[in-house]
Amino acid sequence: MKIYSVKQILEPDYGCEDSGRKEPMALLVLEDMQSGEEKPVEVAEKTLSAQGITEGKKVCFTASGEIRKYVRVVAAVICDYKNGEQVVFSTARGYGSYKGWWEFPGGKIEKGETPQQALKREIREELTAEIEVGEFIKTIEYDYPEFHLSMDCYWCSVKEGHLTLLEHEAARWLPLDNLRQVNWLPADVLVVDEIERIREKDVPDE
């Protein structure tokens, strides 16, 4: 997937008068994040507004050619043992259109951070605990209506302190072999799929 930076947005009503279009358009100048090549793209004004696309933001395109704001985050699959059972920490989102949906905790990567550094910071800020970031699980790619999510997922464990909710609505420890007890966010369902695939692969044949 190619990732672009929005280098410039020309007049919001670019070409509207001459083309007979029914809605105002904007001309975006995109810069390929790898090659540096520039690419002009016409986008409806309402799309820019709905997705919060402004100069300097990163964007990508779906398989059908639709532009999406590109958001890169990290997620922690925090494991522990409780009552002799391996469990995973899950949180319910406390804000936005997906309020009450469940997710693996984490957040955005800030400039200059590695995914592991971002994950430690996010868990410290949101849940007060220090975590150990373990093996990489998978990068989940998912197109939400408002943006494209790229989510790096890691196995983690609590190194110091206790997981205390500061931003989330609720939390649960779920059995690793029965994670589908909650209403996961769509992208996090793909994380559950991957965890189940890994566990199935690791089970020895009888």
Helices and strands as residue ranges (DSSP letters): E 4-9, H 16-19, E 25-32, E 38-44, H 45-51, E 58-61, E 67-82, E 85-92, E 102-103, E 106-108, H 115-127, E 130-143, E 147-160, E 170-175, H 186-202
